[in-house]
Amino acid sequence: MAAAASACGGAGCGPHCSSPSAAGAEEDAPAERMAQLSIAAGATTTCGKCDGGGPAVAVSGGAGMCRECFRAYLFGKFKLAVTSNAMVRPTDAVLLAFSGGPASSVAAQPRVALQFIHEMQSKAIQSWETSNSQALPAFGIDVAFVDESALSARPEHETMTVTEDIKSIVSSLSPGNKKVHCAPLEDVFSSGSEDKAARLKEVLSMIDDETGSDDFVRWLRMLSLQKIALENGYTKIMLGTCASGIACHVLSATVKGQGFSLPADVQYVDTRWEVPVVLPLHDCLAQELSLLCELDSLKTQQLLDRPCSGINSLVTSFVSRLREENPSREHTILRTAQKLKPFSFNKFSANGYHDFLPSRLRPKFQNVDTNESTLSEILCLICGSPFSESELQNLENTKHKAQKKIDLYTAHCCQSCHFQILPAATDTYGHFFSLLPKFWTEKVDAASASNSSLRDQIEDYLLEEDDVN
């Protein structure tokens, strides 16, 4: 038994690694309970990794692991994603989003991400304190919660309970003082005397497509996180999106005709936003995260997000049925999508960004593939998807003949948003765009003003049509 414990410890199971002194801790997790919590059929009585450690759970692929090895397995995935993609620098201020999506395990995903990134921060703080040079500081981590209660009929006290629970979870983690930012979803709209919640409901009422309305709320959520990050000086936004959520997105995006922009959404890093977004749980399944929360008794709180609808709901149900047949199906979908060529904004490429890395790792990030897709400078006004060649051509044609701002706004929307988001009646476009967050429309205004200014500067040097003839 001692040999088994040392073998497990040598594998790096982490702070919760089993030991002879901790053997009694397993008595409160009998084999029957562990088997019930298993993700895949075939839970065994012993761990297949360390040949001990008490009852085992069967994870995707059928490998039985004890609680400590299972935790080390997930933490290893998380840490590898963070380090191999240079997600967090020592000088970063990271904002972890505690507002998830419509998945049933939405509470578990950000909770596990918070726990794991806290452990990495704790180790960084300890290393900094014991270092003689103290050259590399420990990164900071805070939490953001986007309140979407304006879109539901839930009483206000439920929102307050969720907020207090999140603050309680965050305050229980030490060392490292962590703040919690709570922002209503409607705050993304411009400030003024108008009722922001009413404005949010009005713009959603103009979206006829049920799936489009669901997606629109998701993009507003991202805009809200960007707003919090920019106003408070954060350098990264960390999401709890996991492999299960990405697998659902792959299928739903394919059905919606978003194949061109799909590679941008399935990578570990996304720098197209002003504050880059990272997905450290990219390789973890939702069931695995929920299981870890139960095994480790991590306190979670079911968030108050709206349930998904339309295509998103159908795809979630479909993937759920696939998972029942074979838990590895989600990974299969994800691996297939990752064969698509990523965009240039799916990695950090700023000069000097990777200086903090060991010299042996820098070449991995500094060697740029010349055949890699380059960033289209034009992104969709609403969803942020990169434009395809046909969409870019349509935009260029519109710029030369557009007489109104509405024409430019419309041309800056991708084909998917044209179909799902924009109202069916074109005469209502003006009112619809006037309701959108100014953060979106002001980008188009700035680009248009820049182009007009450039034309004014070179107008004297342009040939008139009569001069050509």
C-alpha positions in Angstrom: 0.0 0.0 0.0 2.9 2.4 0.8 4.4 1.6 -2.6 1.1 2.4 -4.3 0.8 5.7 -2.5 4.4 6.7 -3.4 3.8 5.8 -7.0 0.7 8.0 -7.1 2.6 10.8 -5.5 5.5 10.5 -7.9 3.1 11.0 -10.7 2.3 14.4 -9.4 -1.3 14.0 -8.1 -1.0 17.5 -6.5 -2.0 18.8 -3.1 -4.8 16.2 -2.7 -2.6 13.2 -3.4 -3.4 10.1 -1.3 -1.0 8.9 1.4 -1.2 6.4 4.2 -2.2 9.1 6.6 -5.0 10.1 4.4 -6.4 6.6 3.9 -9.2 7.3 6.3 -10.5 10.1 4.1 -11.6 7.5 1.5 -14.0 5.9 3.9 -16.6 8.5 3.3 -16.6 7.6 -0.4 -17.7 4.0 -0.7 -17.4 2.0 -3.9 -21.1 2.2 -4.5 -21.1 6.0 -4.4 -18.1 6.2 -6.7 -19.7 3.8 -9.2 -22.8 6.0 -9.3 -20.7 9.0 -10.0 -18.8 7.3 -12.8 -18.9 9.0 -16.3 -18.5 5.8 -18.2 -19.4 2.2 -17.5 -16.8 0.0 -15.9 -15.9 1.6 -12.5 -13.5 -0.7 -10.8 -12.7 -1.3 -7.1 -9.1 0.0 -7.4 -7.4 2.8 -9.2 -5.9 1.8 -12.6 -3.2 4.5 -12.3 -1.8 4.1 -8.8 -3.1 0.6 -8.0 -4.6 1.8 -4.8 -6.2 4.9 -3.4 -9.6 3.3 -2.6 -12.6 3.0 -4.9 -12.3 4.3 -8.5 -14.5 6.2 -10.9 -14.6 5.4 -14.6 -13.9 8.4 -16.7 -14.2 8.9 -20.5 -12.4 6.0 -22.1 -13.2 3.6 -19.3 -10.0 4.2 -17.2 -10.7 3.8 -13.5 -9.1 6.4 -11.2 -9.3 7.2 -7.6 -10.3 10.6 -6.5 -6.8 11.9 -6.2 -5.6 10.6 -9.5 -8.8 11.8 -11.2 -8.3 15.3 -9.8 -4.6 15.2 -10.9 -5.8 14.1 -14.4 -8.1 17.1 -14.8 -5.7 19.6 -13.2 -3.0 18.3 -15.6 -5.2 19.1 -18.6 -5.9 22.5 -17.2 -2.3 23.3 -16.5 -1.1 22.0 -19.8 -3.6 24.2 -21.7 -2.5 27.3 -19.7 1.3 26.7 -20.1 1.5 25.3 -23.6 -0.6 28.2 -25.0 1.0 30.9 -22.9 -2.4 31.9 -21.6 -1.2 33.7 -18.5 1.9 35.8 -18.0 3.3 36.7 -14.5 2.2 40.4 -15.1 -1.4 39.6 -16.2 -4.5 40.6 -14.4 -7.0 37.8 -15.2 -10.8 38.2 -15.1 -12.6 34.8 -14.7 -16.2 34.8 -16.0 -18.5 33.2 -13.5 -21.4 33.6 -16.0 -21.6 30.5 -18.1 -24.0 29.2 -20.7 -27.1 27.1 -20.8 -25.4 23.8 -20.1 -26.7 21.8 -17.0 -23.2 21.9 -15.5 -22.7 25.6 -16.0 -22.0 26.1 -12.3 -19.3 23.5 -12.3 -17.2 24.8 -15.2 -16.3 28.3 -13.8 -16.0 26.8 -10.3 -13.4 24.3 -11.3 -11.6 26.9 -13.4 -11.5 29.2 -10.4 -10.2 26.4 -8.2 -7.4 25.4 -10.6 -6.3 28.9 -11.5 -6.2 29.8 -7.8 -3.9 26.9 -7.1 -1.6 28.0 -9.9 -1.7 31.5 -8.4 -0.9 30.2 -4.9 2.1 28.4 -6.2 3.3 31.5 -8.1 2.9 33.6 -4.9 4.8 31.1 -2.9 7.6 31.0 -5.5 7.8 34.8 -5.6 8.0 35.1 -1.8 10.8 32.5 -1.6 12.7 33.9 -4.6 15.8 36.0 -3.9 15.4 38.1 -7.0 11.6 38.3 -7.0 11.8 39.0 -10.7 8.5 37.4 -11.8 5.5 38.6 -9.8 2.4 36.5 -9.4 -0.5 37.1 -11.7 -3.8 38.5 -10.4 -7.2 36.8 -10.6 -10.6 38.3 -10.1 -14.2 37.2 -10.9 -17.0 38.7 -13.0 -20.7 37.7 -12.9 -23.0 39.0 -15.6 -26.5 39.2 -14.2 -29.2 38.3 -16.8 -32.1 38.5 -14.5 -33.6 41.3 -16.6 -34.6 38.7 -19.1 -36.3 36.4 -16.6 -39.2 36.5 -14.2 -37.1 35.4 -11.2 -37.5 37.5 -8.1 -34.7 39.8 -7.1 -33.8 37.9 -4.0 -32.7 34.9 -6.1 -30.2 37.1 -7.9 -29.0 38.5 -4.6 -28.6 34.9 -3.3 -26.5 33.9 -6.3 -24.3 37.0 -6.0 -23.7 36.4 -2.3 -22.9 32.7 -2.9 -20.3 33.6 -5.6 -18.7 36.2 -3.3 -18.6 33.6 -0.5 -16.9 31.1 -2.8 -14.3 33.6 -3.9 -13.6 35.0 -0.4 -12.9 31.4 0.8 -9.9 31.1 -1.5 -6.6 32.3 -0.1 -3.9 33.5 -0.5 -4.5 36.3 -2.9 -7.3 38.9 -2.5 -9.9 38.4 -5.2 -12.6 40.9 -6.2 -16.0 40.0 -7.6 -17.5 42.3 -10.2 -21.3 42.0 -10.7 -22.8 43.7 -13.8 -26.3 43.6 -15.1 -26.4 42.5 -18.8 -28.3 45.7 -19.8 -25.3 47.9 -18.7 -23.8 47.3 -22.1 -26.2 49.8 -23.5 -25.3 53.5 -23.4 -26.0 55.3 -20.2 -28.8 57.9 -20.1 -32.3 58.5 -18.8 -33.8 55.6 -20.8 -34.5 52.3 -19.1 -31.7 50.0 -20.1 -33.6 46.9 -19.3 -36.5 48.0 -21.4 -34.1 48.7 -24.2 -32.6 45.3 -23.9 -36.1 43.7 -24.1 -37.1 45.8 -27.1 -34.1 44.9 -29.2 -34.6 41.2 -28.4 -38.3 41.5 -29.4 -37.2 42.7 -32.8 -35.2 39.5 -33.4 -37.7 37.0 -34.9 -35.5 33.9 -34.9 -35.4 32.1 -31.6 -31.9 30.8 -32.1 -30.8 34.3 -33.1 -32.1 35.7 -29.9 -30.3 33.1 -27.9 -27.0 33.9 -29.7 -27.5 37.6 -29.4 -27.7 37.3 -25.6 -24.4 35.3 -25.7 -22.7 38.1 -27.6 -24.0 40.7 -25.2 -22.6 38.6 -22.4 -19.2 38.7 -24.0 -19.5 42.5 -24.6 -20.3 42.9 -20.9 -17.2 41.0 -19.9 -15.1 43.1 -22.2 -16.6 46.2 -20.7 -15.8 45.1 -17.2 -12.2 44.1 -18.2 -11.5 47.4 -20.0 -12.9 49.6 -17.2 -10.8 47.7 -14.5 -7.6 47.2 -16.4 -7.7 43.4 -16.9 -5.4 41.9 -19.5 -7.1 38.5 -20.0 -10.6 37.1 -19.8 -10.8 33.4 -18.8 -14.0 31.5 -19.7 -15.2 28.2 -18.2 -16.1 26.9 -21.7 -15.2 23.2 -21.9 -15.0 20.5 -24.5 -18.7 19.6 -24.2 -19.7 23.2 -24.9 -17.3 23.5 -27.8 -18.7 20.3 -29.3 -22.2 21.7 -29.2 -21.0 24.9 -30.7 -19.3 23.1 -33.6 -22.5 21.3 -34.6 -24.8 24.3 -34.1 -22.4 26.7 -36.0 -22.3 24.2 -38.9 -26.1 24.1 -39.1 -26.2 27.9 -39.0 -23.9 28.2 -41.9 -21.0 29.7 -39.9 -18.4 27.3 -41.2 -15.9 30.0 -42.3 -15.6 31.5 -38.9 -15.9 28.2 -36.9 -12.1 27.7 -36.5 -11.9 31.0 -34.6 -14.3 29.7 -31.9 -12.7 26.3 -31.1 -9.2 27.3 -30.2 -7.5 27.8 -26.8 -6.8 31.5 -27.4 -8.8 34.3 -29.1 -7.2 37.7 -29.4 -9.7 39.3 -31.8 -11.3 41.1 -28.8 -9.7 44.1 -27.2 -9.1 42.0 -24.1 -8.0 38.5 -25.2 -10.1 35.5 -24.2 -8.6 32.1 -23.1 -10.2 28.7 -22.6 -8.1 26.6 -20.1 -10.9 23.9 -19.8 -10.8 23.4 -23.5 -10.0 19.6 -23.1 -12.2 18.8 -20.2 -15.7 17.3 -20.4 -18.6 18.9 -18.6 -19.4 15.6 -16.8 -15.8 15.3 -15.6 -16.0 18.8 -14.1 -19.3 18.1 -12.4 -17.9 14.9 -11.0 -14.9 16.7 -9.6 -17.1 19.2 -7.9 -19.0 16.5 -6.2 -15.9 14.4 -5.2 -14.0 17.4 -3.9 -17.2 18.9 -2.3 -16.6 22.2 -4.2 -19.4 24.6 -3.5 -21.2 25.6 -6.6 -24.1 27.8 -7.5 -26.6 27.3 -10.3 -26.4 30.5 -12.3 -29.4 32.4 -13.5 -28.8 32.2 -17.3 -31.7 31.6 -19.7 -32.1 28.1 -21.1 -31.0 27.8 -24.7 -33.6 27.5 -27.4 -34.0 26.8 -31.1 -31.1 25.1 -32.8 -28.9 25.4 -29.8 -31.4 23.4 -27.7 -31.7 20.7 -30.3 -28.0 20.3 -30.7 -27.5 20.2 -26.9 -30.1 17.4 -26.7 -28.4 15.6 -29.6 -25.0 15.7 -28.1 -26.4 14.6 -24.8 -27.8 11.4 -26.5 -24.5 10.8 -28.2 -22.7 11.1 -24.8 -25.0 8.4 -23.4 -23.9 6.0 -26.1 -20.2 6.9 -26.0 -18.8 9.6 -23.7 -15.8 10.1 -26.0 -18.1 11.5 -28.8 -17.6 15.0 -27.6 -13.8 14.8 -27.9 -14.2 13.3 -31.4 -16.3 16.3 -32.5 -13.7 18.6 -31.0 -10.7 16.9 -32.6 -12.4 17.0 -36.0 -13.1 20.7 -35.7 -9.5 21.4 -34.6 -8.3 20.1 -38.0 -9.6 23.4 -39.5 -6.9 26.0 -40.0 -7.1 28.6 -37.2 -6.9 32.4 -37.8 -3.8 34.4 -36.9 -5.7 35.9 -33.9 -5.9 32.4 -32.3 -2.5 32.8 -30.8 -0.5 35.6 -28.9 1.9 37.2 -31.4 2.8 40.6 -29.9 6.5 41.3 -29.8 8.0 40.4 -26.5 4.9 38.6 -25.3 6.7 35.3 -24.7 9.9 36.7 -23.1 8.8 35.3 -19.7 8.8 31.7 -21.1 11.9 29.5 -20.7 14.1 29.7 -23.8 13.4 26.1 -24.8 9.6 26.9 -25.2 9.9 30.2 -27.0 10.6 28.8 -30.5 7.2 27.1 -30.4 5.4 30.5 -30.4 8.0 32.5 -32.4 8.0 30.2 -35.4 5.1 31.5 -37.5 3.5 29.4 -40.2 3.6 31.5 -43.4 0.6 29.6 -44.7 -1.5 30.3 -41.6 -4.8 32.2 -42.2 -4.3 35.9 -41.8 -6.8 38.0 -39.8 -9.4 39.7 -41.9 -9.4 43.2 -40.6 -13.1 43.3 -40.8 -15.2 41.5 -38.2 -19.0 41.3 -38.0 -20.5 44.2 -36.2 -22.6 42.0 -34.0 -21.0 38.6 -33.5 -17.4 39.4 -34.2 -17.0 36.7 -36.9 -14.3 37.3 -39.5 -15.6 38.1 -42.9 -15.3 35.6 -45.8 -14.2 36.8 -49.3 -17.8 37.2 -50.5 -18.7 39.2 -47.4 -15.6 41.4 -47.9 -16.5 42.0 -51.5 -20.1 43.0 -50.6 -18.8 45.4 -48.0 -16.4 47.1 -50.5 -19.2 47.5 -53.0 -21.5 49.0 -50.4 -18.8 51.5 -49.2 -18.6 53.0 -52.7 -22.4 53.5 -53.1 -23.8 53.7 -49.5 -25.7 56.9 -48.9 -26.7 56.2 -45.3 -25.0 54.9 -42.2 -27.7 52.1 -42.0 -26.3 50.7 -45.3 -22.8 50.5 -43.8 -24.1 49.0 -40.6 -26.0 46.3 -42.6 -22.9 45.6 -44.8 -20.8 45.1 -41.6 -23.0 42.2 -40.5 -22.1 38.7 -41.6 -24.5 36.5 -43.6 -25.5 34.5 -40.5 -26.5 37.7 -38.6 -28.4 38.8 -41.7 -30.4 35.7 -41.5 -30.8 35.2 -37.7 -30.5 38.7 -36.1 -31.6 41.5 -38.4 -35.3 42.1 -38.6 -37.2 40.8 -41.6 -38.6 44.2 -42.5 -35.7 46.3 -43.9 -37.5 49.6 -43.0 -37.0 48.8 -39.3 -33.2 48.5 -39.7 -32.7 52.1 -38.6 -34.5 51.6 -35.3 -32.8 48.3 -34.7 -29.3 49.7 -35.1 -30.2 52.7 -32.9 -31.0 50.2 -30.1 -27.7 48.3 -30.3 -24.8 49.1 -27.9 -22.8 52.0 -29.0 -19.7 50.0 -28.6 -20.6 48.1 -31.7 -21.9 50.9 -34.0 -19.1 53.3 -33.0 -16.5 51.0 -34.5 -18.2 51.2 -37.9 -18.5 55.0 -37.5 -14.8 55.3 -36.7 -13.8 53.2 -39.7 -16.1 55.1 -42.0 -14.7 58.5 -40.7 -11.1 57.2 -41.2 -11.8 56.2 -44.8 -13.5 59.6 -45.5 -10.6 61.4 -44.0 -8.1 59.5 -46.2 -10.1 60.2 -49.3 -10.2 63.9 -48.5 -6.4 64.0 -48.1 -5.8 62.4 -51.6 -8.7 63.9 -53.4 -6.6 66.4 -55.3 -4.5 63.6 -56.7 -7.4 61.5 -57.9 -8.4 61.4 -61.6 -11.9 62.4 -62.5 -13.8 60.2 -64.9 -13.6 62.9 -67.6 -9.9 63.1 -67.2 -9.5 59.4 -67.9 -11.6 59.7 -71.1 
